[in-house]
Amino acid sequence: MSKKAENAKTFGALLAQAWENTPSFIISNDDYIYCLFPLDETNENWKEASLTFPDASIEQNEIDSTQAIALLIEELKVLPTYGAESIVTTKPKLDQAASRLAEFTE
């Protein structure tokens, strides 16, 4: 399996985990897919992850809730560049974002 395919598979699992956890924040735009979600019920530990196009580079970090809020604010600052429609709020939009990972596994 290529490194791009491995990254896409890893990120696909993170994307599914983000969708299942509340609260979570997912963005999908032409340049990257980003997710931020809690790792436990206390909402003290969070996972931040992104997959960048077209090279399929992946970044992921475990952070605390204060860092999560700061990172969310940073993502919201760039939102006007991509538009509010880049926020993933429905299952069809999640499926659309996840389908973009397939280009690295084919």
C-alpha positions as CSV (number, residue, x, y, z in Angstrom):
1,M,0.0,0.0,0.0
2,S,1.4,3.4,-0.9
3,K,2.0,6.1,1.7
4,K,-0.8,8.2,0.2
5,A,-3.2,5.2,0.5
6,E,-2.2,4.6,4.1
7,N,-2.7,8.2,5.0
8,A,-6.1,8.2,3.3
9,K,-7.1,5.1,5.2
10,T,-5.9,6.5,8.5
11,F,-7.7,9.8,7.9
12,G,-10.9,8.0,6.8
13,A,-11.0,6.4,10.2
14,L,-10.4,9.7,12.0
15,L,-13.1,11.3,9.9
16,A,-15.6,8.6,10.9
17,Q,-14.5,9.0,14.6
18,A,-15.1,12.8,14.4
19,W,-18.6,12.3,13.0
20,E,-19.5,9.9,15.8
21,N,-18.2,12.3,18.6
22,T,-20.0,15.4,19.8
23,P,-19.1,18.1,19.6
24,S,-16.9,17.9,16.5
25,F,-15.9,20.2,13.8
26,I,-15.2,19.0,10.2
27,I,-14.3,21.1,7.2
28,S,-13.8,19.9,3.6
29,N,-12.5,22.2,0.9
30,D,-10.4,22.0,-2.2
31,D,-7.1,22.2,-0.3
32,Y,-7.7,19.9,2.7
33,I,-10.1,18.0,5.0
34,Y,-9.9,19.0,8.7
35,C,-11.4,17.5,11.8
36,L,-11.4,18.4,15.5
37,F,-13.1,16.2,18.0
38,P,-13.1,15.1,21.7
39,L,-11.4,11.8,22.6
40,D,-13.3,11.2,25.8
41,E,-16.5,12.1,27.6
42,T,-14.8,14.8,29.7
43,N,-14.0,16.8,26.5
44,E,-10.6,17.5,28.0
45,N,-8.6,15.6,25.4
46,W,-9.1,16.3,21.7
47,K,-7.8,15.1,18.4
48,E,-7.0,17.5,15.6
49,A,-6.3,16.0,12.1
50,S,-6.0,17.2,8.6
51,L,-5.3,15.6,5.2
52,T,-3.9,18.0,2.5
53,F,-4.5,17.7,-1.2
54,P,-3.0,16.7,-3.6
55,D,-0.1,15.1,-1.7
56,A,-2.2,13.3,0.9
57,S,0.0,14.5,3.7
58,I,-1.6,13.9,7.1
59,E,-1.1,15.7,10.4
60,Q,-2.7,14.6,13.7
61,N,-2.2,15.9,17.2
62,E,-3.7,15.1,20.6
63,I,-4.4,18.4,22.4
64,D,-6.2,19.7,25.4
65,S,-9.5,21.6,25.3
66,T,-7.9,25.1,25.5
67,Q,-5.8,24.3,22.4
68,A,-8.8,22.9,20.7
69,I,-10.7,26.1,21.1
70,A,-7.8,28.1,19.9
71,L,-7.5,25.9,16.8
72,L,-11.2,26.1,16.1
73,I,-10.9,29.9,16.2
74,E,-8.0,29.7,13.7
75,E,-10.1,27.5,11.3
76,L,-13.0,29.9,11.6
77,K,-10.8,32.8,10.6
78,V,-10.0,31.2,7.2
79,L,-13.6,30.1,6.7
80,P,-14.5,33.1,4.6
81,T,-11.8,32.0,2.1
82,Y,-13.6,28.7,1.5
83,G,-17.2,29.6,2.4
84,A,-19.6,28.2,5.0
85,E,-20.6,25.4,2.7
86,S,-17.2,23.8,3.5
87,I,-18.4,22.9,7.0
88,V,-19.5,19.3,7.1
89,T,-22.9,19.3,8.9
90,T,-24.8,16.4,7.2
91,K,-24.2,12.8,6.5
92,P,-24.3,13.4,2.7
93,K,-21.6,16.1,3.1
94,L,-19.6,13.7,5.2
95,D,-19.9,11.0,2.5
96,Q,-18.8,13.5,-0.1
97,A,-15.7,14.4,1.9
98,A,-14.9,10.8,2.6
99,S,-15.2,9.9,-1.1
100,R,-12.4,12.4,-1.9
101,L,-10.1,10.0,0.0
102,A,-10.7,7.3,-2.7
103,E,-8.5,9.1,-5.2
104,F,-5.5,8.0,-3.1
105,T,-6.5,4.4,-2.7
106,E,-7.2,3.6,-6.4
